[in-house]
Amino acid sequence: MAATTAAPHDGSYFEKQRALLVNEVAASMENVLQNINKLNRSLEGVIAVGNEFSQVEGLWSQLENFMAKEPAPEETKDAKEGATEENARQ
């Protein structure tokens, strides 16, 4: 009979420990959720600041593309011929 009285005692201890662990996990999950919400708000702020610079970035991109263009072969040839004619006149 001692074995039968020990089983309910172990079961109630187990249930108490399980309840404590479930509560601890639930609290930890709530903490994780709060931290994810904070991270989300921070990322939204960063994106908002980045969006404010989109027009400036577009202008710099256009300038960079313009400066990176090499003159067309016709333009280079015309410029050389013009320079040669000017040297000949002088």
N, C-alpha and C positions, 0 to 999 in steps of 0.2 A: 503494500500500500504506500510505502514511502515514495516509490517511483512515480505513482500517479499524482501524488500531491506536489511533487517537484516539477512536473511538466507544466501545470498552469502557472506556477511561479516563473518558470523560464519564459513561457509565452508572454506573460504580462511584461516582464523585463525586456524581452525582445521587441514587443510592441511599443514600449516607452522609448527605447533606443531608436527604433525605426521612425517614430513620430518626431523625435528630436532631429534626426538626420534629414527627414523630409522638410521640416521647418527650416533647417539650416540651408538646404539646397534651394528652397523657395526664396529665402532672403538673399542668397547669393545671386540667383537669377534676376531678382528685382534690381539688385545693384548693377548687374551687367546691363540690364535694359536701360537703366538711368544713364550709365556711361555711354551706351550706344546712342542714346538721344542727344547727349552733350556733343558727342563726336559729329553727329548729323548736323546739329546747329552750327558747329564750327566749320564744317565743310561747306555748308550753305553760305556762310559769311565769306569764306575764301573765294568761292565761285562768284559771289556778287562783286567783290572787289576786282577780281579778274575780268569780269564783264565790263567794268568801267573803263578798262584800258583797251578794249577791242578796237575802237576807232583809232587810237594812237598807234596801235600795232599795225593796223591796216595802212596807215600813212607811211610808216617806216618800211613796211613790206613793199609798197609801191616804189618808194625811193630806192630801196635795195635792188629791186628788179630793174628799174631804170638805169641805175649805175652799173649793173652787171651786164647790160646789153653791149655787145661788141658792135662797132659800126659796120654797116653792110659793106660788102666789097665795092659796090658802086660809089658809096660815099667816100671810102678810103681812096679809091682811084681818082675821083674828082678832086679831092683835097690835095693829092700829090700833084696832079696836073696843074691845079691852080697855083700851087706853091712854085712849080717849075716855071710857069708863065710869068709869075711875079718876079722871080729871080732873073729871068731873061730880060725883063723890061728894065730892071735896075741896072 
